[in-house]
Each structure stands twice: as C-alpha cells, then as structure tokens.
Amino acid sequence: MTRITYHKPVLLNEAIHYLVTDPHGTYVDGTLGGGGHSAHIMDKLSDRGRLFGMDQDDEAIRHATERFAGESRIRFIRGNFGYMDVLLPEETSGSAAGILLDLGVSSHQLEEPGRGFSFQKDGPLDMRMGSLQGTTAANIINEYGYEQLRDLFFEYGEERESARIARAIIRDRPLETTGKLRDTVARVVPERFLNKSLARIFQALRIAVNNEMSMLKRVLEKGTWMLREKGRFVVITYHSLEDRLCKNYFRYGNFEGKPVKDFYGNEISPLRVLNKKVITPSKSEVAANPRARSAKLRAAEKQSDEDVTAKGKNRVSSGKNGDGP
Ligand SMILES: C[S@@+](CC[C@H](N)C(=O)[O-])C[C@H]1O[C@@H](n2cnc3c(N)ncnc32)[C@H](O)[C@@H]1O
C-alpha cells in the first residue's frame, strides 16, 4: 500500500453501515479517490462480492491500482460517475446492491498546487478533476462576462459580494493563477470575511468547471435505475446545493421536491429514505479531520414495484380511500 494519507475517509462507519447489506453483492464506489471507503467495502465482501471503483481523475485511479494490487474483486473505471450507466458492464444494470458517492475533491487534489483547487496554494487556475474536460477555471475567469461571473458566484457559491468580486475580476484580468485571483478578491472583501469568500468563489468555479450539478442529477437518476430492489444509495455531500438535490431526489424522485401521487393519493418515489434525519460527523471526527466539517450523509433504498403498489392496496383494504377500484 502506498501513500495512506492520500485522503482520510469521511463518515466511514456510517457509510458502510448503510451501504453494505449483502456480502456477495456488486457495489459501485463512484468516487474512489484514495480508496478509503472502497477498502472498507472490500472488508465486508465475500469472495463472490464485487466492487467497481470509479473516478474521473487519472491520479486517483493510478493510486488505487497500486493500493489494491493483487485484489481481484475490485475493478477500476476511469470516467465520470454521471455516465456510470454506460461505463459499467451491462450486467450491472438493475443488479447493483449499493452505490456510494463521496462528493467533492480529495485531500490529495486539494493539496496539489498544480491542480488549482486551493486558494491557500499558488498554482494555475485549472480545477479540472478529469483530464478529459476542456474548460479550466482560467477560461471562466478570463472569458465570462460580468453578469455571468456575478451569477456564477451567487448561484454556486452563495456569495453576497458576488457583484463586487465579478467587477474586480473584470478590471484585473487576465488572471492565470490562484494567487492572482486571491489578490483580486482581497482588494474588495474585508480581511475578516476573506477566507469564507474565497472558499465560496473557489467552490463556485469548481462546480462550473466540472459540471458538478448536472452530473449529480444524472447519477442520482441513472444510479437508481442501476440498483436492484432493496439496493442502497449512499451519498455524502459537502454543500447545501448538492445536499438539496440529493434530499429531494431520495424523498420525491425529482429534484424540485414535488410529491408525486398515485391513483390512490399515496406519495410514490423510486427510493425509500433510510435516515429521516441527515447524518453528520461527530465532534471528534471533525477535530481529527476538518474536511469532514460540512459533510452530510443521506441513504435510501430502492423500492420494489410491489412496495409502491402495496401502499395503494393497503389504503383500499384499510378503507381509507373509498374511491379505489
Ligand atoms: C472526496 S474524494 C473521495 C474520497 C474517497 N471516498 C476516499 O475515501 O478515499 C472525491 C473523489 O471523487 C472524484 N469525483 C468527483 N466527482 C466525480 C465525478 N463526477 N465522476 C467521477 N469521479 C468524481 C474526485 O476526483 C475525487 O477523487
């Protein structure tokens, strides 16, 4: 095993507890990273169990290939989890026992100045998680118009000073490095708010560069389709935008959070939420791993067709709905 400190897995026991229900099942870790969660999934699997470890980052795949050398139950797939329905072998469709997503960037990506993810290290404004993506953060910073930048920082960063920051960027560009972007933001945001604003601006850029919201929506839909009945979906999110999508999809089967009802007036959804209250890390986990600070875990189970239709029948047989056939 090499470089064990690549990334410390967040909410590890909780994630594995909800995810692995069948030691002989086929699982997908859509965000392999340093392989922290994957290693614990493997510990729970029998000789017949299988794990697909996906990541769009070449370096993560390279690291995991070394870490799990000689382990035949795991297969690595380089690519975006949003396309897992086409990247995984066809027989996985409808038969996956569990899918895990631990969103965002790994500590390794964050600490590598050349990737441009951190405002605390000077490096190129890149932020691409996968080498196949075209747009970099520098493209966005130097090519977007004022309104596009302002809206991006507001929508994906929830940054209140988005207008002032966008104006300052337009005035100072071209900006090619994280250090230069930091200096520009520092000119318009008071010192005591600076780190929080920078975190929000960098988050917004990363989301846009990696098309994160669309890919999350796609994987929630396609992943649900790939699960077998009673298969588990476990997602760890790190900011409110991704948590909201996940919460709505698990609860309602859509991203807007609109209840969908059957003929009998029962709410129907492809998934059943397993933890009514979102799971967050303990104080001791956050103290040991500050990256866990904003983590939220949600887990859901795929419903069978019978589960969904049984609700309607129960309503009829219990006499609560006199209009049914
Ligand atoms: C927080 S880390 C995962 C850490 C991992 N759970 C561990 O314990 O080592 C997130 C990883 O997911 C990858 N990733 C993020 N979004 C992705 C996507 N849409 N498709 C594939 N990989 C993605 C990143 O490249 C990164 O390596």
The ligand as an SDF file (V2000), in Angstrom:
LIG
                    3D

 27 29  0  0  0  0  0  0  0  0999 V2000
  -13.9150   13.1840   -1.6050 C   0  0  0  0  0  0  0  0  0  0  0  0
  -12.9930   12.2860   -2.7580 S   0  0  0  0  0  0  0  0  0  0  0  0
  -13.3830   10.6200   -2.4070 C   0  0  0  0  0  0  0  0  0  0  0  0
  -12.5410   10.0250   -1.3370 C   0  0  0  0  0  0  0  0  0  0  0  0
  -12.7650    8.5530   -1.0980 C   0  0  0  0  0  0  0  0  0  0  0  0
  -14.1250    8.2790   -0.6530 N   0  0  0  0  0  0  0  0  0  0  0  0
  -11.7760    8.0140   -0.0920 C   0  0  0  0  0  0  0  0  0  0  0  0
  -12.2030    7.6010    0.9870 O   0  0  0  0  0  0  0  0  0  0  0  0
  -10.5830    7.9880   -0.3770 O   0  0  0  0  0  0  0  0  0  0  0  0
  -13.8700   12.5400   -4.2310 C   0  0  0  0  0  0  0  0  0  0  0  0
  -13.2860   11.8480   -5.4340 C   0  0  0  0  0  0  0  0  0  0  0  0
  -14.3240   11.7540   -6.3780 O   0  0  0  0  0  0  0  0  0  0  0  0
  -13.8530   12.1210   -7.6430 C   0  0  0  0  0  0  0  0  0  0  0  0
  -15.0000   12.6810   -8.3510 N   0  0  0  0  0  0  0  0  0  0  0  0
  -15.6950   13.7990   -8.0460 C   0  0  0  0  0  0  0  0  0  0  0  0
  -16.6890   13.9920   -8.9280 N   0  0  0  0  0  0  0  0  0  0  0  0
  -16.6300   12.9480   -9.7960 C   0  0  0  0  0  0  0  0  0  0  0  0
  -17.4040   12.5730  -10.9300 C   0  0  0  0  0  0  0  0  0  0  0  0
  -18.4200   13.3210  -11.3660 N   0  0  0  0  0  0  0  0  0  0  0  0
  -17.0810   11.4270  -11.5710 N   0  0  0  0  0  0  0  0  0  0  0  0
  -16.0460   10.6510  -11.1380 C   0  0  0  0  0  0  0  0  0  0  0  0
  -15.2630   10.9780  -10.0870 N   0  0  0  0  0  0  0  0  0  0  0  0
  -15.5570   12.1090   -9.4250 C   0  0  0  0  0  0  0  0  0  0  0  0
  -12.7430   13.1100   -7.4140 C   0  0  0  0  0  0  0  0  0  0  0  0
  -11.8390   13.0780   -8.4900 O   0  0  0  0  0  0  0  0  0  0  0  0
  -12.1380   12.5890   -6.1090 C   0  0  0  0  0  0  0  0  0  0  0  0
  -11.0720   11.7230   -6.3500 O   0  0  0  0  0  0  0  0  0  0  0  0
  1  2  1  0
  2  3  1  0
  2 10  1  0
  3  4  1  0
  4  5  1  0
  5  6  1  0
  5  7  1  0
  7  8  2  0
  7  9  1  0
 10 11  1  0
 11 12  1  0
 11 26  1  0
 12 13  1  0
 13 14  1  0
 13 24  1  0
 14 15  1  0
 14 23  1  0
 15 16  2  0
 16 17  1  0
 17 18  1  0
 17 23  2  0
 18 19  1  0
 18 20  2  0
 20 21  1  0
 21 22  2  0
 22 23  1  0
 24 25  1  0
 24 26  1  0
 26 27  1  0
M  CHG  2   2   1   9  -1
M  END
$$$$
